[in-house]
Amino acid sequence: MKAIVIHEYGPPDVLRYQDFPDPVPRDGEIRIKVHAATVNRVLDVSLRAGREQYRGPVLPLIPGVDCAGIVDAVGPHVSRWHVGDRISAAGIMPLQICAEDGSGYDGPQGMMGIKRQGGFAELVAVPACAGVAIPQNLDFHRAAVVMRHVPTAWNLLMHVAELKYGETVLIMGAGGNLGSIGIQIAKNVIGAHVIAAAGSEERATLGKKLGADHAINYKSEDFVAEVKNVTSGAGANVILDMVGGDYIDRNYEAAAVEGRIVQIAFLSGTPKATANFAKLMVKRLTHTGSTLRPRSNADKAAMVAAIEAKVMPLLAEGRIKPLMDSTFPLEKAADAHRRMETSEHIGKIVLLA
């Protein structure tokens, strides 16, 4: 097969388009003929650049944590999937092998590296329980996109924040991929009142178009005052924050009594901040954080099943729409990485195999 291989860390030019041995699905795995794979800033671009916190996989490796395509081969002890099935698979099951029943067991470290590989290739072997069936009317590149952010947004809103019908949720970074999916799940699945906050007028307006009831440009407006204004002084019941830094203290101001603040990223550049924790006590706030990667396979498999049952129909109906920025052929992966590093994109960048 052809694949994009990293032999050394560095700029986009280190991505080599080359021949690579076809993967053979092991026990509990399936092989996918990849039609589309998404470019992820942290797990692909930062990894390729060799940023210290993302190093770890043994070089050479094939990047790509999310893909969509057609089942090409089935390993032993896999009963659900058959050759020809349309499937989207996500890196929410990284570096482990899953049991067919979803319970999971620790397996050889891999999905990336010389023995296992990622989705920037014509073929990829993945745990069978990492896959979700693609509706016939959903194309592969959009199906690949949703598997990175839908599970995360679903977990954050439904399970971590426990957002309820009629509550108000403030979604920071609303013009990004996770934020845009979060807006649509909060509005179309849960029935919440949604405030979208983004760092530019264009992205804030996009949040409104995706279904948010209100939109705020947090770089030009006082988002605390705006949140208080649209909630008649009550504040937001739930805040999804991916900015961090100085915004943490302001989130405490914008939150309602007994509000829940979920930290999911630090786009400000640092996980450290100074905040008045007295507000946490007086308002009886909950400030927590979440990421999917270290969760158990059983948790992830249950989440995949819920997404397939409850969210995929909404995608097929067009009630949830992933943001798309651009597509590149697989051999132009370096150009796709350059596009992401400009930070001018709005929506996902996808490689087509």
C-alpha positions in Angstrom: 0.0 0.0 0.0 0.9 3.7 -0.2 1.2 5.6 3.1 2.5 8.8 4.7 5.4 7.9 6.9 7.3 10.0 9.5 11.0 8.9 9.7 12.1 12.0 11.7 10.4 14.8 13.5 10.3 18.2 11.8 8.4 20.5 9.4 5.8 19.2 7.0 8.4 18.2 4.5 9.4 15.2 6.7 6.1 13.5 5.7 7.1 10.9 3.0 4.6 9.3 0.6 5.9 5.8 0.1 5.3 2.1 -0.1 4.6 0.4 3.2 3.7 -3.2 4.1 -0.1 -4.0 4.1 -1.3 -4.4 7.7 -2.8 -7.8 8.6 -5.8 -7.6 11.1 -5.0 -9.4 14.3 -7.4 -11.0 16.8 -10.4 -8.7 17.3 -9.3 -6.3 14.5 -10.6 -5.3 11.1 -8.8 -3.8 8.1 -10.2 -0.7 6.5 -9.6 0.4 2.9 -9.3 4.1 3.7 -11.3 6.6 1.7 -10.8 9.6 4.0 -8.6 10.5 7.0 -8.7 13.7 9.0 -5.7 15.9 10.0 -5.6 16.5 13.8 -3.6 19.4 15.2 -2.4 17.7 18.3 -2.2 14.1 17.4 -0.8 14.6 13.9 0.7 18.0 13.4 2.2 18.5 16.9 3.4 14.9 16.8 5.1 15.4 13.4 6.7 18.6 14.6 8.3 16.6 17.5 6.9 18.8 20.3 8.1 17.2 23.4 4.8 16.4 25.1 3.6 14.5 22.0 6.7 12.4 21.4 6.6 8.7 22.2 5.7 6.4 19.3 8.8 4.7 17.9 9.8 6.1 14.5 9.1 5.4 11.7 5.3 5.8 12.1 2.2 6.5 10.0 0.1 9.3 11.6 -3.7 9.7 11.4 -6.1 8.8 14.2 -9.4 9.0 12.4 -10.5 7.6 9.1 -13.5 6.3 7.2 -13.8 3.7 4.4 -14.9 0.2 3.7 -14.0 -3.0 5.6 -11.5 -4.8 3.6 -10.6 -7.8 5.8 -11.7 -9.2 9.1 -9.5 -10.8 11.8 -10.4 -13.7 14.1 -13.2 -13.4 16.6 -14.9 -10.5 14.9 -18.6 -11.1 14.3 -20.2 -7.7 13.7 -18.2 -6.4 10.7 -18.1 -7.9 7.3 -16.1 -7.2 4.1 -17.8 -4.3 2.3 -19.3 -2.6 5.3 -19.0 1.2 5.4 -17.2 2.3 8.6 -15.8 5.2 10.4 -13.1 4.5 13.0 -11.6 6.8 15.6 -8.5 7.1 17.6 -10.7 7.1 20.7 -9.4 3.5 21.1 -5.7 4.3 20.8 -2.9 1.9 21.6 -5.1 -0.9 22.9 -6.9 -3.9 21.5 -10.6 -4.3 22.3 -12.6 -7.4 22.9 -15.5 -7.9 20.5 -18.0 -7.3 23.3 -16.4 -3.9 24.0 -15.1 -4.9 27.4 -11.5 -4.4 26.2 -8.2 -5.9 27.3 -4.7 -4.5 27.3 -2.9 -5.5 24.1 0.4 -4.7 22.5 1.1 -1.0 22.2 0.7 0.1 18.7 -1.8 1.5 16.1 1.2 3.8 15.4 4.7 2.7 14.6 6.3 0.1 12.4 4.1 -2.7 13.5 0.8 -0.8 13.7 0.0 2.3 11.7 -2.5 5.2 11.5 -5.0 6.3 8.9 -2.8 8.3 6.6 -2.6 5.2 4.4 -4.5 3.2 1.9 -5.1 0.5 4.5 -5.3 0.5 8.3 -6.0 -2.2 10.9 -8.1 -1.1 13.9 -9.9 -2.7 16.8 -13.3 -3.8 15.7 -15.0 -2.0 18.6 -13.6 1.4 17.5 -15.8 1.5 14.5 -19.2 3.1 13.8 -21.4 2.2 10.8 -21.8 5.0 8.3 -25.3 5.8 6.9 -25.6 5.3 3.2 -26.3 9.0 2.6 -23.2 10.3 4.6 -20.1 10.6 2.5 -16.7 9.2 3.7 -14.9 12.5 4.3 -17.7 13.9 6.6 -17.9 10.5 8.3 -14.2 10.6 9.1 -14.6 14.1 10.5 -17.3 13.4 13.0 -15.4 10.5 14.7 -12.9 12.9 16.3 -15.2 15.5 17.8 -18.6 13.8 18.1 -17.5 11.3 20.8 -15.7 14.1 22.7 -18.6 16.6 22.5 -21.1 13.8 23.4 -19.1 12.7 26.4 -18.5 16.3 27.7 -22.1 17.4 27.4 -24.0 14.3 28.2 -21.8 12.7 30.9 -19.3 15.1 32.3 -21.4 18.3 32.4 -24.7 16.4 32.5 -26.3 19.2 30.5 -30.1 19.1 30.8 -33.0 20.2 28.6 -33.6 24.0 29.1 -30.3 24.7 30.8 -27.9 27.3 29.4 -24.5 26.3 28.1 -21.6 28.6 27.1 -19.4 27.0 24.5 -16.0 28.7 24.1 -14.1 28.2 20.9 -17.5 27.8 19.2 -16.1 28.3 15.7 -13.8 25.3 15.9 -14.5 21.7 15.2 -15.3 20.5 18.7 -17.2 23.7 19.5 -19.3 23.5 16.3 -20.3 19.9 17.0 -21.0 20.8 20.7 -23.4 23.6 19.7 -25.4 21.2 17.5 -25.5 18.4 20.1 -26.5 20.8 22.8 -29.2 22.3 20.7 -30.5 19.5 18.6 -30.1 16.5 20.9 -30.3 17.9 24.4 -32.5 21.0 23.8 -30.3 23.4 25.7 -30.1 27.2 25.4 -26.7 27.7 23.7 -24.4 30.7 23.9 -21.5 30.5 21.4 -18.3 32.3 22.1 -15.4 32.6 19.6 -12.3 34.7 19.1 -13.5 36.5 15.9 -16.7 37.9 14.4 -16.6 35.4 11.6 -16.4 32.4 14.0 -19.0 33.8 16.4 -21.4 34.4 13.5 -20.8 30.8 12.4 -21.8 29.6 15.8 -25.1 31.4 15.4 -25.6 29.8 12.0 -25.1 26.3 13.6 -28.0 26.9 15.9 -26.7 28.9 18.9 -29.2 31.2 20.4 -26.6 33.9 21.0 -23.1 34.5 19.8 -20.2 36.5 21.4 -16.8 37.6 20.1 -14.9 37.2 23.4 -12.0 39.2 22.0 -14.0 42.4 21.3 -16.9 41.9 23.8 -17.1 41.4 27.6 -18.4 37.8 27.4 -19.2 37.8 31.2 -21.5 40.8 30.8 -23.0 39.3 27.7 -23.7 36.0 29.3 -25.3 37.7 32.3 -27.3 39.9 30.0 -28.8 37.0 27.9 -29.5 34.9 31.1 -31.2 37.8 33.0 -28.3 37.8 35.4 -28.3 34.1 36.2 -25.2 33.0 34.3 -24.5 29.8 32.4 -25.3 26.4 34.0 -22.5 24.8 32.0 -19.4 26.2 30.4 -17.2 24.2 28.0 -13.8 26.0 28.0 -11.0 25.2 25.7 -9.2 28.5 26.2 -8.0 28.5 29.8 -5.5 31.1 31.1 -7.2 34.3 32.2 -10.5 33.1 31.0 -10.8 30.6 33.9 -11.4 33.4 36.4 -13.9 35.0 34.1 -15.7 31.7 33.7 -16.3 31.7 37.4 -18.0 35.1 37.0 -20.1 33.9 34.0 -21.2 30.7 35.6 -24.6 30.3 37.4 -24.9 29.2 41.0 -24.0 25.5 41.1 -22.7 25.8 37.5 -20.4 23.2 36.0 -17.2 24.2 34.2 -15.5 21.6 32.0 -11.9 22.3 31.0 -11.1 20.5 27.7 -8.1 22.4 26.3 -5.7 25.3 26.9 -5.6 27.3 23.7 -4.2 30.2 25.7 -0.9 28.2 25.6 -0.6 27.3 29.3 -2.5 25.0 31.7 -1.7 27.5 34.5 -3.9 30.4 35.7 -4.6 32.7 38.5 -8.2 32.7 39.7 -10.3 33.8 42.7 -11.3 30.5 44.1 -13.7 32.2 46.6 -16.1 32.4 43.7 -15.9 28.6 43.4 -17.1 28.3 47.0 -19.7 31.1 47.1 -21.4 29.8 43.9 -20.9 26.2 44.7 -19.3 25.6 41.3 -17.8 22.5 39.9 -14.7 22.9 37.8 -13.6 19.6 36.2 -11.7 18.4 33.1 -12.0 15.6 30.7 -10.2 13.8 27.9 -11.2 10.6 26.2 -7.7 9.1 25.6 -7.1 7.5 29.0 -10.6 6.2 29.5 -11.2 2.5 29.6 -12.1 0.6 26.4 -15.4 -0.3 28.0 -16.3 3.3 28.4 -15.3 4.2 24.9 -17.2 1.2 23.4 -20.3 2.3 25.2 -19.9 5.8 23.9 -19.5 4.5 20.4 -22.7 2.5 20.7 -24.6 5.5 21.9 -23.3 7.7 19.1 -24.2 5.1 16.5 -27.7 4.9 17.9 -28.5 8.5 18.7 -26.2 10.8 16.8 -25.5 9.1 13.5 -29.2 9.4 12.5 -29.0 13.1 13.1 -26.0 13.3 10.9 -27.8 11.3 8.2 -30.7 13.7 8.5 -28.5 16.8 8.3 -29.4 18.0 11.8 -25.8 17.8 12.8 -23.3 19.0 10.2 -19.5 18.8 10.6 -17.5 21.8 9.5 -15.4 21.2 6.4 -12.5 23.4 5.4 -10.6 21.6 2.6 -9.5 18.2 1.2 -6.2 17.1 -0.1 -5.1 13.9 -1.9 -3.1 11.6 0.4 0.2 12.3 -1.3 -0.3 16.0 -0.5 -0.3 15.5 3.3 2.5 18.0 3.7 0.3 20.7 2.1 -2.6 19.7 4.4 -0.3 20.2 7.4 0.9 23.5 6.1 -2.7 24.6 5.8 -3.4 23.7 9.4 -0.4 25.5 10.6 -1.6 28.8 9.1 -4.6 28.6 11.5 -6.7 30.2 8.8 -8.9 27.1 8.3 -12.4 26.9 9.6 -13.4 23.3 9.9 -11.6 20.0 9.3 -8.9 19.3 6.8 -9.2 15.9 5.2 -6.9 13.6 3.2 -8.5 11.5 0.5 -6.9 8.2 -0.2 
